[in-house]
Amino acid sequence: MNRLHKTITISALLLTCSLAIGQEKKVQKVTDNFNNYAYAEAIESYESLLKQGYTDQEIFKNLGNANYFNANYDEAAKWYGKLFDLENQEQDSQYLYRYAQSLKSIEEYTESDKWMKKLEIAKGNDLRAKKYATNDNYLETIKENSGRYNIKNLAINSSSSDFAPSLNGKQLVFSTARDSGLFTRRIHNWNNKSFLNLYSADISENGELSNTNKLNGLLNKKTHESSTAFTKDGNTMYFTRNNSKNGKFSRDNEGVSRLKIFRAKLIDGAWTNIEELPFNNDSYSVAHPALSADESKLYFASDMEGSLGASDIFVVDINTDGSFGSPKNLGPGVNTESRETFPFITESNILYFASDGHPGLGGLDIFATNLADTQSNTTINLGSPINTPEDDFSLIFNEETKTGYFASNRKDGKGDDDIYSFKETEELQFEFESTLDGIVKNLENGNILPNATVTIQNADGSILASATADEKGYFNIPFKSTSKELSTVITLDDFEVGGKSFTPNKDGVTIEFLLAPMANNVAVGEDVAKYLNMPMIYFDFDKSNIRADAQLELDKIVAFMNEYPEVKIEIGSHTDSRGNDSYNLSLSEKRAQATRNYIIDMGIDASRLSAKGYGETQLTNNCGNYIENVNECGKAQHELNRRSEFIIVE
């Protein structure tokens, strides 16, 4: 090797080493930025590195993460996709889930489901994978829960971030980044947005908001302040703030500024006596307080020891002297390996919270669970329009007025995050586990009746559960339901069909059933309704739909036809005399067909049922001339003619 060539080679090696060291320093600097939660700077730096041709998997991981934690889910999906395109690279299960979530947020649900199945294979004990596996039709379930709310974007929203609403009397208190134009130096390098401050707005009688002002007192510092909760007397406030020293932003040894909950007192119109809660810690975050209805418990989000995921919902007792008990994790019914955050608890002990660990539409969705029911742990996704493929979170709700507020970064908003008001139009129904038990006896003599079949039905006639009474007449039926009103049908050979309605509860219901013996076998030409001692099946004026009170009676016809499978019945429906003859005949035909269709829907073969409308040709009283008897025949008398009969024809 000649000297010149040797010199060039050595120079090239030095240059290569120098470039390698430079690349390593660049990557390390960006990684440091990411680890220190300087996400916005990390994104910019990684993109610069990628333009230079770097494709290291750590760059793709961290770039995906930086976008994911900044709620830039479309970008996160792109970079996670590049990560999984790398060959011969085994990835942590967290990235499988984040990729699936990011795909949801861009509404690529089919592709997202594929990655959730990969997560299930890779880590079958993952709570998120288990919840997906047991509810793989979650999109249909969410669709069924949708449409319960009317929402409205608030006029007080700014072009920045507004979120974390709470109520203090007739004021709405919220967190906002709107001060960026006034204090441009106060930029938080988590996302290059201004520091958050607490504001309030007055709520008028008609729900309009006005007089938006910064909350007074010693609250707003050169840190983030957000997520408030107020006692009912308005004199105590819990709120979230970044870790700080002397009112200034501070970080721990890892470069992270942890979140903490503080308590403040209202004295002479100003918030003061600010103190940290005792379970705060410099090594983990505690945030987003919410008070129980009796103010004896504080719910919050944290990644403290004992957390299942990135953040969990905890609860802690507030003692009468103002001290606190030990925080308790709400467990896997609520928490997952991902983020559960922004809890809110209602008067009836319904917990609302945001999560990206339960099956949802993408990003953070808002869920509800009934903490009063410790058995079922049913978690309900609120569906649209509350939830979207973006981040939806920090919901509060007044059960009495059926109104509330929440925040979202959906694309049609005014700023990064907007606050929305909403009105609940249909109440959530939580599934709960319960039991129905009791005894079946003879109505005439009180003797025990063994072997009776007891069936529990929903209001629509669908069967929830059934059982046979034992030799002592006792029965016990476990069931699950979301309904506040259920019915029973009791059948036993040689006895009339019985049944009662009941209101279920999680503690169980006990009922004594009395069945009447059948006097004689029913014959052709007789009305089964009279044989079963049923009341008339009535219809509302000018209507042909089956009324709720009629469904239980029709279920007895169904039970009778199941017990006697050879019987065929003609359904005869009738109207009152109001309306002209042809109209009444047509209406009665509709009523007969509606009755027939209901019984068929309950499982009776259509060939065993015929239907005929008789109009007003077979009235049960003297209300035949509506004009002449308008004053003599009241509503109750006319109702007697709007009926159906069930005549055995074979």
MIDREN-396751 format. One line per 3 residues: number of its first residue (from 0); their letters; for each residue z, y, x of C-alpha. Coordinates in Angstrom, 2 decimals. Example, Ala and Ser with C-alpha at 12.3 -4.5 7.8 and 13.67 -1.06 7.14 Angstrom:
BEGIN
0> AS> 7.80 -4.50 12.30; 7.14 -1.06 13.67
***
This chain:
BEGIN
0> MNR> 0.00 0.00 0.00; -0.98 3.33 1.59; 1.38 6.28 1.73
3> LHK> -0.50 8.29 -0.85; -0.61 5.39 -3.28; 3.06 4.68 -2.60
6> TIT> 3.94 8.31 -3.20; 2.03 8.34 -6.49; 3.64 5.08 -7.57
9> ISA> 7.14 6.32 -6.79; 6.43 9.59 -8.56; 5.14 7.71 -11.56
12> LLL> 8.25 5.54 -11.62; 10.47 8.58 -11.38; 8.50 10.26 -14.12
15> TCS> 8.74 7.12 -16.25; 12.49 6.91 -15.67; 12.80 10.59 -16.41
18> LAI> 10.81 10.20 -19.63; 12.87 7.15 -20.61; 16.10 9.01 -19.93
21> GQE> 14.74 12.01 -21.86; 13.75 9.82 -24.79; 17.15 8.13 -24.76
24> KKV> 18.88 11.51 -24.74; 16.73 12.72 -27.61; 17.43 9.61 -29.67
27> QKV> 21.14 9.78 -28.83; 21.31 13.46 -29.79; 19.70 12.71 -33.13
30> TDN> 22.00 9.71 -33.66; 24.98 11.92 -32.87; 23.73 14.43 -35.43
33> FNN> 23.47 11.69 -38.01; 26.87 10.21 -37.19; 28.35 13.69 -37.47
36> YAY> 26.77 14.04 -40.93; 24.38 16.77 -39.77; 21.77 15.13 -41.99
39> AEA> 19.36 18.01 -42.37; 19.15 18.55 -38.60; 18.78 14.80 -38.09
42> IES> 15.86 14.63 -40.51; 14.04 17.41 -38.72; 14.68 15.85 -35.30
45> YES> 13.65 12.34 -36.28; 10.43 13.57 -37.81; 9.71 15.35 -34.56
48> LLK> 10.37 12.14 -32.63; 8.14 10.13 -34.95; 5.29 12.57 -34.37
51> QGY> 5.66 11.76 -30.68; 5.11 8.07 -31.42; 8.66 6.70 -31.40
54> TDQ> 9.11 3.76 -33.82; 12.51 2.40 -32.89; 14.21 0.71 -35.85
57> EIF> 17.28 2.91 -35.41; 15.10 5.95 -36.04; 13.78 4.43 -39.27
60> KNL> 17.28 3.37 -40.34; 18.85 6.72 -39.74; 15.95 8.69 -41.14
63> GNA> 16.11 6.57 -44.29; 19.87 7.08 -44.45; 19.63 10.81 -43.82
66> NYF> 17.29 11.18 -46.80; 19.23 8.69 -48.94; 22.52 10.54 -48.55
69> NAN> 20.75 13.83 -49.23; 19.33 12.37 -52.48; 15.75 12.61 -51.16
72> YDE> 15.03 9.17 -52.53; 11.24 9.29 -52.32; 11.49 10.03 -48.59
75> AAK> 14.23 7.44 -48.17; 12.03 4.79 -49.80; 9.20 5.66 -47.42
78> WYG> 11.31 5.29 -44.28; 13.19 2.21 -45.45; 9.78 0.71 -46.21
81> KLF> 8.70 1.36 -42.62; 11.95 -0.20 -41.44; 11.25 -3.43 -43.32
84> DLE> 7.64 -3.41 -42.09; 8.93 -3.98 -38.56; 8.43 -7.57 -37.47
87> NQE> 11.19 -9.92 -36.32; 13.94 -7.46 -37.23; 16.89 -8.76 -39.23
90> QDS> 18.36 -5.93 -41.30; 21.84 -5.42 -42.68; 22.25 -6.04 -46.42
93> QYL> 23.17 -2.38 -46.95; 19.59 -1.44 -46.15; 18.25 -3.99 -48.65
96> YRY> 20.33 -2.31 -51.34; 19.54 1.27 -50.34; 15.84 0.44 -50.29
99> AQS> 16.11 -1.12 -53.77; 17.99 1.94 -55.05; 15.46 4.34 -53.52
102> LKS> 12.63 2.42 -55.18; 14.42 2.74 -58.52; 14.64 6.48 -58.07
105> IEE> 10.85 6.69 -57.83; 10.67 4.35 -60.85; 9.29 1.40 -58.89
108> YTE> 11.55 -0.94 -60.85; 9.56 -4.15 -60.38; 9.47 -3.69 -56.61
111> SDK> 13.15 -2.72 -56.63; 14.04 -5.95 -58.44; 12.33 -7.95 -55.68
114> WMK> 14.60 -6.39 -53.08; 17.67 -6.95 -55.25; 16.78 -10.65 -55.35
117> KLE> 16.46 -10.60 -51.55; 19.94 -9.04 -51.41; 21.25 -11.81 -53.68
120> IAK> 19.78 -14.44 -51.33; 21.04 -12.69 -48.21; 24.53 -11.96 -49.54
123> GND> 25.33 -13.86 -52.71; 28.93 -12.63 -52.82; 27.82 -8.98 -52.97
126> LRA> 29.23 -7.44 -56.17; 26.05 -5.43 -56.72; 23.93 -8.57 -56.38
129> KKY> 26.21 -10.44 -58.79; 26.02 -7.66 -61.39; 22.24 -7.66 -61.08
132> ATN> 22.00 -11.47 -61.29; 24.10 -11.57 -64.49; 22.16 -8.69 -66.05
135> DNY> 18.59 -8.99 -64.80; 17.37 -7.46 -68.08; 19.44 -4.35 -67.35
138> LET> 16.55 -2.00 -68.13; 16.42 -3.31 -71.70; 20.19 -2.99 -72.00
141> IKE> 20.02 0.61 -70.75; 17.21 1.31 -73.21; 19.38 0.02 -76.07
144> NSG> 22.19 2.37 -75.01; 19.85 5.37 -74.73; 19.32 8.14 -77.24
147> RYN> 23.01 8.77 -77.98; 23.13 12.33 -76.67; 21.46 15.71 -77.10
150> IKN> 21.52 17.65 -73.83; 20.92 21.28 -72.83; 20.55 22.98 -69.46
153> LAI> 23.14 25.76 -69.15; 22.12 29.39 -68.77; 24.76 29.91 -66.07
156> NSS> 23.00 27.58 -63.59; 21.75 29.16 -60.38; 18.86 28.30 -58.06
159> SSD> 21.40 26.58 -55.80; 23.72 23.69 -56.58; 26.05 23.82 -59.61
162> FAP> 28.10 20.75 -60.53; 31.59 19.24 -61.12; 32.41 20.94 -64.46
165> SLN> 35.96 20.84 -65.82; 37.74 22.50 -68.73; 40.69 24.85 -68.53
168> GKQ> 41.44 26.05 -72.03; 38.41 28.04 -73.17; 36.93 28.25 -69.69
171> LVF> 34.45 26.04 -67.90; 35.30 25.74 -64.20; 32.65 24.44 -61.82
174> STA> 31.60 24.23 -58.18; 28.60 26.18 -56.92; 26.66 26.99 -53.75
177> RDS> 25.30 30.25 -55.18; 26.98 32.38 -52.51; 24.38 31.49 -49.86
180> GLF> 22.67 34.84 -50.28; 25.94 36.65 -49.65; 27.33 34.55 -46.82
183> TRR> 24.37 33.09 -44.94; 26.55 32.23 -41.96; 28.54 29.86 -44.14
186> IHN> 26.06 27.00 -43.97; 27.36 23.45 -44.09; 25.39 21.13 -41.82
189> WNN> 25.79 18.20 -44.21; 22.71 19.43 -46.05; 22.04 22.97 -44.83
192> KSF> 23.39 24.38 -48.10; 26.00 27.08 -48.39; 29.64 26.23 -48.73
195> LNL> 30.80 25.47 -52.24; 33.08 27.81 -54.18; 34.85 27.49 -57.52
198> YSA> 33.64 29.63 -60.42; 34.59 29.94 -64.07; 32.77 30.93 -67.26
201> DIS> 34.13 31.78 -70.72; 33.23 29.45 -73.60; 32.56 31.15 -76.94
204> ENG> 33.26 29.61 -80.36; 29.64 28.47 -80.63; 29.69 26.94 -77.14
207> ELS> 27.81 29.69 -75.30; 28.92 30.56 -71.76; 29.40 34.05 -70.33
210> NTN> 31.37 36.11 -67.78; 30.69 33.88 -64.78; 33.09 34.80 -61.98
213> KLN> 34.58 33.37 -58.82; 37.95 31.78 -59.45; 40.73 34.06 -58.23
216> GLL> 43.66 33.33 -55.97; 43.71 31.71 -52.56; 41.25 28.97 -53.44
219> NKK> 37.84 29.80 -52.01; 37.86 29.48 -48.22; 35.25 28.88 -45.53
222> THE> 35.17 25.26 -46.68; 33.91 23.32 -49.68; 35.98 23.66 -52.86
225> SST> 34.98 21.56 -55.85; 35.97 19.03 -58.51; 38.91 20.49 -60.40
228> AFT> 41.33 19.04 -62.97; 43.79 21.14 -65.00; 46.98 20.31 -66.84
231> KDG> 46.88 21.12 -70.56; 49.18 24.11 -70.16; 46.74 25.55 -67.61
234> NTM> 49.44 26.12 -64.99; 48.57 23.34 -62.52; 45.23 22.58 -60.92
237> YFT> 44.08 19.73 -58.71; 40.95 20.38 -56.65; 38.88 19.02 -53.76
240> RNN> 38.53 20.77 -50.40; 37.18 19.83 -46.99; 39.70 19.25 -44.25
243> SKN> 40.55 22.62 -42.75; 42.85 24.41 -40.34; 43.89 27.99 -40.94
246> GKF> 41.41 28.19 -43.83; 38.47 27.15 -41.65; 36.30 24.05 -41.66
249> SRD> 37.54 21.30 -39.27; 36.44 17.81 -38.26; 38.20 14.68 -37.04
252> NEG> 37.55 12.88 -33.74; 34.40 11.31 -35.19; 33.00 14.70 -36.14
255> VSR> 33.57 14.18 -39.85; 35.27 16.71 -42.08; 37.14 14.57 -44.59
258> LKI> 37.69 15.57 -48.20; 41.20 16.09 -49.54; 42.82 16.80 -52.90
261> FRA> 45.11 19.80 -53.22; 47.46 20.97 -55.97; 47.83 24.64 -56.89
264> KLI> 50.05 26.55 -59.31; 49.11 29.53 -61.48; 51.60 32.31 -60.80
267> DGA> 51.12 35.85 -62.15; 47.48 35.12 -62.91; 46.62 33.86 -59.40
270> WTN> 46.32 30.35 -57.99; 48.86 29.93 -55.21; 51.45 27.49 -53.76
273> IEE> 48.55 25.31 -52.61; 49.67 21.97 -51.19; 47.99 18.79 -49.98
276> LPF> 48.67 15.58 -51.86; 50.71 13.12 -49.77; 48.09 10.34 -49.74
279> NND> 45.44 12.56 -48.08; 44.52 11.48 -44.57; 42.41 12.80 -41.70
282> SYS> 40.77 9.38 -41.30; 39.39 9.00 -44.84; 38.37 11.14 -47.82
285> VAH> 40.21 11.69 -51.11; 38.26 13.65 -53.73; 37.30 14.43 -57.35
288> PAL> 40.63 14.38 -59.25; 40.94 13.57 -62.96; 44.11 13.55 -65.07
291> SAD> 45.00 10.99 -67.72; 45.62 12.30 -71.24; 49.39 12.23 -70.82
294> ESK> 49.07 13.69 -67.29; 51.11 10.80 -65.85; 48.23 9.45 -63.75
297> LYF> 45.68 10.95 -61.38; 42.32 9.24 -60.90; 40.23 10.02 -57.82
300> ASD> 37.52 8.73 -55.46; 38.27 7.62 -51.91; 37.16 5.44 -49.02
303> MEG> 40.75 4.76 -48.00; 41.94 1.37 -46.82; 41.43 -1.21 -49.55
306> SLG> 38.11 0.27 -50.70; 35.38 -2.18 -51.63; 32.54 0.15 -50.74
309> ASD> 31.45 3.60 -49.60; 33.84 5.15 -52.12; 35.97 3.61 -54.87
312> IFV> 37.88 4.87 -57.89; 41.66 4.82 -57.44; 44.61 5.75 -59.66
315> VDI> 48.07 6.97 -58.71; 51.17 7.59 -60.82; 52.50 11.17 -61.07
318> NTD> 56.27 10.98 -61.31; 58.30 13.30 -63.55; 59.53 15.20 -60.50
321> GSF> 55.95 15.88 -59.36; 55.95 13.26 -56.61; 53.41 10.46 -56.46
324> GSP> 53.41 6.67 -56.39; 51.11 4.49 -54.29; 47.35 4.69 -55.00
327> KNL> 45.84 1.57 -56.59; 42.20 0.50 -56.46; 40.74 -0.07 -59.95
330> GPG> 39.14 -3.28 -58.69; 35.73 -4.97 -58.89; 35.31 -4.37 -62.62
333> VNT> 34.67 -0.72 -61.72; 34.09 -0.61 -57.95; 31.30 -2.11 -55.83
336> ESR> 30.15 -1.99 -52.21; 28.34 1.29 -52.95; 29.50 4.65 -54.29
339> ETF> 31.80 4.97 -57.31; 32.85 8.57 -57.68; 33.58 11.54 -60.01
342> PFI> 35.99 9.81 -62.43; 36.96 11.30 -65.81; 39.41 9.77 -68.28
345> TES> 39.43 10.51 -72.04; 42.24 10.65 -74.60; 41.48 7.05 -75.66
348> NIL> 41.52 5.81 -72.05; 37.75 5.56 -71.58; 36.84 6.03 -67.93
351> YFA> 33.55 7.76 -67.15; 32.35 7.65 -63.56; 29.21 7.92 -61.41
354> SDG> 27.93 4.95 -59.44; 24.91 3.71 -57.53; 26.38 0.19 -57.33
357> HPG> 26.08 -0.90 -60.97; 22.64 -1.66 -62.48; 21.06 1.71 -63.27
360> LGG> 17.93 3.83 -63.31; 18.24 4.98 -59.69; 20.43 7.31 -57.66
363> LDI> 23.83 7.92 -59.20; 24.07 6.95 -62.88; 26.99 7.68 -65.21
366> FAT> 28.91 4.71 -66.61; 31.81 4.16 -68.99; 34.46 1.46 -69.24
369> NLA> 37.40 1.00 -71.57; 40.56 0.89 -69.45; 42.60 0.03 -72.55
372> DTQ> 40.84 -3.36 -72.54; 42.07 -5.12 -69.41; 40.30 -8.38 -70.25
375> SNT> 36.55 -7.77 -70.55; 35.94 -4.99 -67.97; 32.70 -4.11 -69.76
378> TIN> 30.85 -1.31 -67.97; 28.20 0.57 -69.97; 25.35 2.59 -68.51
381> LGS> 25.05 5.69 -70.73; 21.25 5.51 -70.65; 18.87 8.41 -71.06
384> PIN> 18.86 11.35 -71.48; 22.19 11.47 -69.60; 20.88 9.21 -66.82
387> TPE> 17.58 9.56 -64.96; 16.04 8.12 -61.77; 17.75 11.01 -59.93
390> DDF> 21.49 11.67 -59.37; 23.54 12.14 -62.56; 27.27 12.61 -62.13
393> SLI> 30.55 14.51 -62.79; 30.67 14.01 -66.58; 33.53 15.31 -68.74
396> FNE> 33.87 14.59 -72.46; 35.92 15.78 -75.45; 36.21 12.86 -77.88
399> ETK> 37.35 15.08 -80.74; 34.39 17.47 -80.67; 31.96 14.83 -79.28
402> TGY> 30.81 17.38 -76.68; 30.89 17.54 -72.92; 29.19 18.49 -69.66
405> FAS> 27.69 16.72 -66.67; 25.59 17.53 -63.59; 22.20 16.27 -62.45
408> NRK> 19.58 17.00 -59.81; 16.71 15.95 -62.10; 13.38 17.53 -61.36
411> DGK> 13.18 19.87 -64.37; 16.39 21.72 -63.44; 16.84 25.28 -62.23
414> GDD> 18.46 24.44 -58.89; 19.42 21.59 -56.58; 22.07 20.42 -59.08
417> DIY> 22.40 21.82 -62.60; 25.14 21.53 -65.19; 24.10 20.30 -68.65
420> SFK> 26.01 20.39 -71.92; 25.68 17.49 -74.33; 26.55 16.40 -77.86
423> ETE> 27.24 12.73 -78.60; 25.33 11.63 -81.72; 26.30 7.94 -81.66
426> ELQ> 29.56 6.51 -80.36; 29.58 4.01 -77.51; 30.54 0.50 -78.55
429> FEF> 32.46 -1.49 -75.96; 32.39 -5.26 -76.08; 35.86 -6.77 -76.14
432> EST> 37.30 -10.28 -76.27; 39.47 -11.25 -79.22; 40.48 -14.16 -81.43
435> LDG> 40.57 -14.92 -85.15; 43.16 -17.50 -86.20; 44.76 -18.56 -89.44
438> IVK> 44.98 -21.26 -92.06; 42.88 -22.43 -95.05; 44.63 -23.33 -98.33
441> NLE> 43.80 -24.32 -101.90; 43.94 -21.27 -104.18; 45.27 -23.25 -107.15
444> NGN> 48.16 -25.16 -105.58; 48.61 -23.79 -102.05; 47.89 -27.14 -100.42
447> ILP> 46.49 -27.27 -96.90; 42.70 -27.70 -96.69; 41.55 -29.42 -93.49
450> NAT> 38.01 -29.41 -92.05; 36.83 -26.12 -93.58; 34.14 -24.34 -91.55
453> VTI> 35.05 -20.76 -90.59; 32.22 -18.50 -89.39; 32.50 -14.96 -87.97
456> QNA> 29.53 -12.67 -88.55; 28.40 -9.21 -87.53; 27.51 -6.63 -90.17
459> DGS> 23.85 -7.64 -89.85; 24.71 -11.26 -90.67; 24.27 -12.62 -87.15
462> ILA> 26.80 -15.29 -86.23; 29.31 -14.48 -83.50; 31.30 -17.71 -83.50
465> SAT> 32.46 -20.55 -85.73; 35.02 -23.37 -85.77; 36.36 -26.13 -88.00
468> ADE> 39.93 -26.05 -89.26; 42.06 -28.97 -88.02; 43.87 -31.56 -90.14
471> KGY> 46.66 -29.04 -90.79; 44.20 -26.37 -91.94; 44.61 -24.23 -88.81
474> FNI> 41.78 -22.66 -86.85; 41.50 -20.45 -83.75; 38.18 -18.83 -82.85
477> PFK> 37.69 -16.81 -79.64; 34.82 -14.31 -79.80; 33.31 -11.23 -78.18
480> STS> 32.23 -8.23 -80.22; 31.37 -4.54 -80.12; 31.74 -4.04 -83.88
483> KEL> 34.62 -2.35 -85.70; 33.96 -4.37 -88.87; 33.27 -8.12 -89.03
486> STV> 33.13 -10.65 -91.85; 33.91 -14.32 -92.34; 32.34 -17.07 -94.44
489> ITL> 34.48 -20.15 -95.26; 32.82 -23.31 -96.58; 34.23 -26.67 -97.64
492> DDF> 32.76 -29.38 -99.87; 33.83 -29.12 -103.53; 35.22 -25.61 -103.01
495> EVG> 33.69 -22.22 -103.70; 32.49 -20.29 -100.68; 35.13 -17.87 -99.45
498> GKS> 35.26 -15.02 -96.99; 36.85 -11.75 -96.01; 36.03 -8.69 -93.94
501> FTP> 38.36 -7.78 -91.09; 38.75 -5.20 -88.35; 38.95 -6.91 -84.94
504> NKD> 41.13 -5.82 -82.05; 41.79 -7.12 -78.57; 45.20 -8.50 -79.59
507> GVT> 43.68 -10.88 -82.15; 43.68 -11.10 -85.96; 45.39 -13.66 -88.23
510> IEF> 44.11 -14.35 -91.78; 45.10 -16.80 -94.53; 42.11 -18.01 -96.57
513> LLA> 42.47 -19.31 -100.14; 39.54 -21.34 -101.50; 39.01 -22.02 -105.20
516> PMA> 37.95 -25.54 -106.26; 34.54 -25.84 -107.91; 34.88 -26.59 -111.62
519> NNV> 31.53 -28.39 -112.05; 28.32 -28.88 -110.18; 25.88 -26.06 -110.73
522> AVG> 22.84 -26.92 -112.87; 19.21 -25.82 -113.05; 18.91 -22.51 -114.86
525> EDV> 22.37 -21.29 -113.87; 23.13 -18.24 -111.76; 24.60 -19.26 -108.40
528> AKY> 26.35 -15.90 -108.19; 28.41 -16.73 -111.29; 29.06 -20.26 -109.99
531> LNM> 30.40 -18.80 -106.72; 32.35 -16.16 -108.65; 30.46 -13.46 -106.80
534> PMI> 30.26 -9.83 -107.88; 26.85 -8.41 -108.72; 24.50 -7.54 -105.87
537> YFD> 23.96 -3.85 -106.56; 21.42 -1.35 -105.22; 21.59 2.40 -104.75
540> FDK> 19.57 4.59 -107.13; 15.84 4.53 -106.30; 16.51 2.28 -103.23
543> SNI> 15.57 -1.29 -102.35; 17.47 -1.79 -99.09; 20.39 -4.24 -98.94
546> RAD> 23.67 -2.32 -99.02; 26.41 -3.16 -96.51; 28.77 -4.30 -99.29
549> AQL> 26.08 -6.70 -100.54; 25.50 -8.42 -97.22; 28.80 -10.33 -97.31
552> ELD> 27.99 -11.60 -100.82; 24.47 -12.65 -99.82; 26.00 -14.57 -96.93
555> KIV> 27.75 -16.71 -99.54; 24.36 -17.55 -101.06; 23.18 -18.52 -97.57
558> AFM> 26.23 -20.75 -97.09; 25.63 -22.37 -100.51; 21.99 -23.12 -99.70
561> NEY> 22.97 -24.55 -96.33; 25.50 -26.81 -98.07; 22.91 -27.92 -100.68
564> PEV> 19.62 -28.13 -98.76; 17.63 -29.45 -101.76; 18.37 -26.44 -103.97
567> KIE> 15.62 -23.92 -104.69; 16.40 -20.49 -106.10; 14.54 -17.69 -107.86
570> IGS> 15.83 -14.22 -107.04; 15.55 -11.93 -110.03; 16.01 -8.21 -109.40
573> HTD> 16.49 -5.53 -112.03; 16.53 -1.74 -112.37; 18.18 0.67 -114.76
576> SRG> 16.18 2.51 -117.40; 15.69 5.72 -115.44; 12.09 6.14 -114.36
579> NDS> 8.95 4.92 -116.13; 8.29 1.24 -116.84; 5.63 0.63 -114.17
582> YNL> 7.65 2.36 -111.48; 10.77 0.35 -112.35; 8.81 -2.90 -112.29
585> SLS> 7.48 -2.06 -108.82; 10.95 -1.06 -107.57; 12.51 -4.29 -108.83
588> EKR> 9.81 -6.28 -107.04; 10.75 -4.50 -103.80; 14.44 -5.27 -104.41
591> AQA> 13.72 -8.95 -105.06; 11.62 -9.20 -101.91; 14.24 -7.35 -99.83
594> TRN> 16.91 -9.80 -101.04; 14.65 -12.80 -100.32; 13.80 -11.47 -96.84
597> YII> 17.48 -11.02 -95.99; 18.30 -14.63 -96.93; 15.27 -15.91 -94.98
600> DMG> 16.37 -13.88 -91.96; 19.70 -15.72 -92.16; 17.87 -19.02 -91.58
603> IDA> 16.98 -20.32 -95.06; 13.48 -21.82 -95.34; 11.12 -19.48 -97.21
606> SRL> 9.78 -22.36 -99.37; 13.18 -22.62 -101.06; 13.12 -19.02 -102.31
609> SAK> 10.99 -17.18 -104.84; 11.42 -13.61 -105.98; 10.54 -11.73 -109.14
612> GYG> 11.10 -8.19 -110.34; 11.97 -7.63 -114.00; 12.14 -3.85 -114.02
615> ETQ> 14.22 -2.59 -116.93; 13.27 -5.45 -119.28; 16.66 -7.24 -119.04
618> LTN> 19.34 -4.56 -119.24; 22.99 -5.60 -119.48; 24.04 -2.72 -121.76
621> NCG> 22.69 -0.22 -124.28; 21.40 2.27 -121.70; 17.80 1.41 -122.59
624> NYI> 16.65 4.88 -123.56; 17.51 7.10 -120.64; 16.65 10.34 -122.46
627> ENV> 18.80 9.60 -125.51; 21.70 8.13 -123.52; 21.73 10.60 -120.64
630> NEC> 25.20 11.82 -121.60; 26.51 8.49 -122.86; 25.60 6.37 -119.81
633> GKA> 27.12 7.53 -116.56; 26.33 6.44 -113.02; 28.62 3.40 -113.20
636> QHE> 26.93 2.09 -116.37; 23.45 2.54 -114.95; 24.54 0.79 -111.73
639> LNR> 25.32 -2.35 -113.76; 21.60 -2.75 -114.37; 20.57 -2.37 -110.71
642> RSE> 21.30 -5.97 -109.73; 19.97 -9.26 -108.39; 20.53 -12.73 -109.83
645> FII> 20.09 -16.14 -108.19; 18.82 -18.72 -110.67; 18.53 -22.38 -109.63
648> VE> 15.01 -23.59 -110.43; 15.17 -26.99 -108.74
***
